[in-house]
Every structure is written in C-alpha cells, then in structure tokens.
Amino acid sequence: MDFSYSVEDETFRDELTAWLDENLPKFLAEWATSDPDAEDGDDIAGAGSGGIMGSMERRRAWQRKLNEGRWAAYNWPVEWGGRAATVTQSVIYAETMARYRTPGIFNANGLWQIGPMIIRWGTDEQKNRWVPNILDAVDHWCQGFTEPQAGSDLANLRTVAIRDGDDYVLDGQKTFISSAHIAKWGLFLVRTDADAIAEKRKHDGITALIVDLEVPGVEIRPIRDIAGEEMFCEVFFDGARVPVSYRLGGEGEGWKVAMGTLENERVGTASLAIGMRSDLDAMINLAKAVNPAALDDPEIRERIARAHTEIEYTKLLNYRALSKILKNQKKWPEVQIAKLQWSHLAQTLAELAVDLLGPLGMLAKGGPDAVDGGAWNRLYVFQRYTSIGAGTTEVQKNIIADRAINLPRN
Ligand SMILES: Cc1cc2nc3c(=O)[nH]c(=O)nc-3n(C[C@H](O)[C@H](O)[C@H](O)COP(=O)(O)OP(=O)(O)OC[C@H]3O[C@@H](n4cnc5c(N)ncnc54)[C@H](O)[C@@H]3O)c2cc1C
C-alpha cells in the first residue's frame, strides 16, 4: 500500500467538511421537528427502525440538499452536476460521510449505478431526458437484472424483448428488484436473441432497456422480507411496450452495460465498511447507557476488540485496492475480498449489537420500550442480505479460488 493525499485531495476534504458543518446540523434539526420518527436510529447502518423505505422523503430532501452543493453526484462529470472526483477523493467522500453519520440518499441505484451508465452509454437525448431527474431525486430508479432462474448466473436471464416496429414488447419475470414499487423508471436487462442460451452463448443477445414502470403490461408485487418490510419486488412483464429509443447501448450490448454497473456496485460495497466504525462506536455508547453490565463481560469485550481489529483490517484492504488503482494495477482480488469481509463484518457487528443490548436487543420495532425504535434488532435480521446482494459469498469465494489462487477445478 502506497499513496498520499495531494493538495487537491485535501482541498476536496476541506470543502466537503465545511459544507457539512454548515448544512447538516440545520437539515437534521429541520427534520427532527417535521418527522420525529426519523430520529429513532435513522442513521444506523444507513437506515433506521423503519428501514430504508421508512425514510424516503427525508432521503429525497437530503439528496436535493447535497445536490445544491454539488455533493450528490460527486464522482460524475462536472457538466452533469458532479465534481469529477478521483478514486482517492471518492474514498475521502465515503469516509467523511460515514464520520458525520449523514442520512441516506433517496436513490443510490440511480446515483451510483444507473446515472453513470446513462452518461457513459446514453445518447444526448437520453442523457438530457433522464440524468437531471436522477440527480435531483425527482424520479426513483430501480435496477432490474435478477430473475427466478438468473441470479448468480445472471446471463441465464430469459425475459424476452421482441422488436415490433419502433417498440420492444416485453414478456417475463424479474425478482428481488429493490424499490421497484416506488420507482418510475428502471434499467432492465432483457433477452433480444432468443436462440443465444440454446446455442451456449448466453452472454450474447442481452440488451439493456430503460423501462417506464407505469405503462400497461407491467405488474409490480412487493415481497415481504425477513425484517417485515417491503423493500424489494417481483416485476412481471406481459406484453409491455418499450420504445426502441429507450435502449441503452446497442442491441445485444446489455452484458457490457451491466458489467459496468455491477463493477460500480462492488466498489461501492467495499467502501461501506468505512461506516462500520461509527456503528460500533454507537452501539458501545448505547450499551453504556442502557446495559452497562454487558461491557464487563469478558466474551463481549473480546468480540468488541476483534471487531475493532477487523474494521481496521477492512479499511486497510480498501486502501490497498485504492493504492493498486492509483498505480494502474488490477484492483483485484482486493475488491472481491473486501466484499466478503464487508458482509461478514456487517453480520458480526449486528449480532454484537443485539448482544450488547442484552434483553433490550430482543425488542423489535413497534414495541414501546424498544431502544432506538428497534433499529438494532431490525439490523440483526436485515444484514443477512449482505452475503447475497452484490454477489453471494459462495460465488465470490469461487471467483477468488479460481482466478486469484488458481486452485485446481477438480
Ligand atoms: C436485499 C436484496 C436486494 C436486491 N436488489 C436487487 C436489485 O435491485 N436488482 C436486482 O436485479 N437484483 C437484486 N437482488 C438480487 C440479487 O442480486 C440476487 O439475490 C443474487 O444475485 C443471488 O441470486 P439468487 O437470489 O437467484 O440466488 P442463487 O444464484 O440461486 O443462489 C442460491 C444459493 O446458491 C449459491 N450458489 C449459486 N451458484 C453457485 C455456484 N456456482 N457455486 C457455489 N454456490 C452457488 C449461492 O451462493 C446461494 O447461496 C437483491 C437481493 C437482495 C437480497
């Protein structure tokens, strides 16, 4: 690992902290009075007792506030409202936002994945039409890739899009699509070459389409998750018509478009580890207040020490990936390992949190005595997703074994 911050990096950090010092306390004070429920642990691991869906209007307002200061799409090109932040500056951004425990944003999929993809692959007309609304949180966007038969093996997707004049006609099913029920638009992967799977070239013939989710032939059914929330959905297409002009990239280029998106997602999850230190501090402070005896328990003390060490290790792993990127070396397998480490730590910390709270850790949201509105209890069940989303643990391990360690296949 070998890098140092340049003058530009330090200026970036100073500008961001000055902006946060000026705007964040005011924003939090405004929302504490207009939406008191949002106070209850709303900043715990990026959500609160109401989950991500429980604070969408506050998130919309925060994304808009960030955008006023050009801090929402900090890594987008300047002409599209960003600051063209470098990789180092993106790490500074993630660290600073975690340290300040800022609220979550309205549309992470839109800002982190879909917006950059439209800027990279879209025509001028597409960019002008969709990018400003993503940035200013006007419309919510979802990312529609997974299908019942195509999750880890995404290229097996079978939702068909058949060309009919100036439209594609869609039939098929997507599943686990986050926030589709509140989205106006989605970036979907569909199959435009029906023979490709049978001919064993399944990565061909996939096309990326932007879909208006309010047109006839689209049905969205929320799925109730383990935390009792409706965060993701099944999306059914039954003859839905999508104009050809909504295609992102060429016909059959969907795999290339998607890989850019997923790469952004993986780098994004790696940086999430940075927020864990403040979660750990928050849970220790909470235990001091509501269950101090837990902090005398030698087993708990050892787990806290271990968590500190692992967080530090994860941070260094991320820095190592950063150092490689800056030296134009391949940033892998650090990013894959950091993804594994993030999901392991997320679950370990959530388990530690409920144990630190003792009996109070069992009180779920809605209970009158629940601490932080039950946010830690919710986190305990919700964090199971971290070993599934953005690439499952087993598949990530396969990739590392196969390509980094070169283990024999048989
Ligand atoms: C909270 C959450 C939000 C999500 N949001 C979205 C979204 O917005 N958009 C979207 O498109 N998708 C979304 N997903 C779906 C996610 O991308 C998939 O769940 C993921 O890709 C895994 O696919 P699957 O669920 O079909 O599981 P499968 O791929 O069927 O895997 C099932 C099990 O088998 C294991 N397995 C699979 N293949 C192998 C192998 N080759 N070797 C060893 N083990 C294997 C897996 O590790 C897993 O344990 C979301 C999922 C979650 C949990």
The ligand as a MOL file (V3000), in Angstrom:
LIG
                    3D

  0  0  0     0  0            999 V3000
M  V30 BEGIN CTAB
M  V30 COUNTS 53 58 0 0 0
M  V30 BEGIN ATOM
M  V30 1 C -31.7160 -7.1450 -0.2910 0
M  V30 2 C -31.5510 -7.5470 -1.7320 0
M  V30 3 C -31.7330 -6.5910 -2.7040 0
M  V30 4 C -31.6070 -6.9480 -4.0550 0
M  V30 5 N -31.8170 -5.9950 -5.0040 0
M  V30 6 C -31.7350 -6.3170 -6.3020 0
M  V30 7 C -31.9870 -5.3540 -7.3040 0
M  V30 8 O -32.2810 -4.1880 -7.0200 0
M  V30 9 N -31.9240 -5.7260 -8.6070 0
M  V30 10 C -31.6020 -6.9940 -8.9740 0
M  V30 11 O -31.5400 -7.2560 -10.1690 0
M  V30 12 N -31.3510 -7.9620 -8.0390 0
M  V30 13 C -31.4210 -7.6550 -6.7210 0
M  V30 14 N -31.1860 -8.5840 -5.7550 0
M  V30 15 C -30.9630 -9.9580 -6.1730 0
M  V30 16 C -29.5230 -10.4260 -6.0100 0
M  V30 17 O -28.7030 -9.8530 -6.9790 0
M  V30 18 C -29.5660 -11.9670 -6.0990 0
M  V30 19 O -30.2800 -12.4070 -4.9550 0
M  V30 20 C -28.1980 -12.5580 -6.1390 0
M  V30 21 O -27.5840 -12.2830 -7.3710 0
M  V30 22 C -28.2520 -14.1010 -5.9400 0
M  V30 23 O -29.1200 -14.6750 -6.8350 0
M  V30 24 P -30.2850 -15.6650 -6.3570 0
M  V30 25 O -31.0350 -14.9880 -5.2580 0
M  V30 26 O -31.0360 -16.0810 -7.5610 0
M  V30 27 O -29.5560 -16.8860 -5.7060 0
M  V30 28 P -28.8780 -18.1140 -6.4800 0
M  V30 29 O -27.9390 -17.6010 -7.5150 0
M  V30 30 O -29.9620 -19.0320 -6.9180 0
M  V30 31 O -28.0520 -18.7590 -5.3280 0
M  V30 32 C -28.6560 -19.5520 -4.3100 0
M  V30 33 C -27.5350 -20.1170 -3.4400 0
M  V30 34 O -26.6890 -20.9600 -4.2420 0
M  V30 35 C -25.3430 -20.4930 -4.1840 0
M  V30 36 N -24.6970 -20.6580 -5.4840 0
M  V30 37 C -25.1470 -20.2270 -6.6820 0
M  V30 38 N -24.2710 -20.5620 -7.6590 0
M  V30 39 C -23.2290 -21.1810 -7.0540 0
M  V30 40 C -22.0130 -21.7350 -7.5130 0
M  V30 41 N -21.6660 -21.7150 -8.8120 0
M  V30 42 N -21.1700 -22.3030 -6.6040 0
M  V30 43 C -21.4900 -22.3260 -5.2600 0
M  V30 44 N -22.6530 -21.8160 -4.7740 0
M  V30 45 C -23.5070 -21.2490 -5.6510 0
M  V30 46 C -25.4220 -19.0220 -3.8190 0
M  V30 47 O -24.2260 -18.5350 -3.1900 0
M  V30 48 C -26.6270 -19.0120 -2.8710 0
M  V30 49 O -26.2280 -19.3720 -1.5740 0
M  V30 50 C -31.2870 -8.2780 -4.4220 0
M  V30 51 C -31.1020 -9.2490 -3.4210 0
M  V30 52 C -31.2270 -8.8830 -2.0920 0
M  V30 53 C -31.0420 -9.9300 -1.0340 0
M  V30 END ATOM
M  V30 BEGIN BOND
M  V30 1 1 1 2
M  V30 2 1 2 3
M  V30 3 2 2 52
M  V30 4 2 3 4
M  V30 5 1 4 5
M  V30 6 1 4 50
M  V30 7 2 5 6
M  V30 8 1 6 7
M  V30 9 1 6 13
M  V30 10 2 7 8
M  V30 11 1 7 9
M  V30 12 1 9 10
M  V30 13 2 10 11
M  V30 14 1 10 12
M  V30 15 2 12 13
M  V30 16 1 13 14
M  V30 17 1 14 15
M  V30 18 1 14 50
M  V30 19 1 15 16
M  V30 20 1 16 17
M  V30 21 1 16 18
M  V30 22 1 18 19
M  V30 23 1 18 20
M  V30 24 1 20 21
M  V30 25 1 20 22
M  V30 26 1 22 23
M  V30 27 1 23 24
M  V30 28 2 24 25
M  V30 29 1 24 26
M  V30 30 1 24 27
M  V30 31 1 27 28
M  V30 32 2 28 29
M  V30 33 1 28 30
M  V30 34 1 28 31
M  V30 35 1 31 32
M  V30 36 1 32 33
M  V30 37 1 33 34
M  V30 38 1 33 48
M  V30 39 1 34 35
M  V30 40 1 35 36
M  V30 41 1 35 46
M  V30 42 1 36 37
M  V30 43 1 36 45
M  V30 44 2 37 38
M  V30 45 1 38 39
M  V30 46 1 39 40
M  V30 47 2 39 45
M  V30 48 1 40 41
M  V30 49 2 40 42
M  V30 50 1 42 43
M  V30 51 2 43 44
M  V30 52 1 44 45
M  V30 53 1 46 47
M  V30 54 1 46 48
M  V30 55 1 48 49
M  V30 56 2 50 51
M  V30 57 1 51 52
M  V30 58 1 52 53
M  V30 END BOND
M  V30 END CTAB
M  END
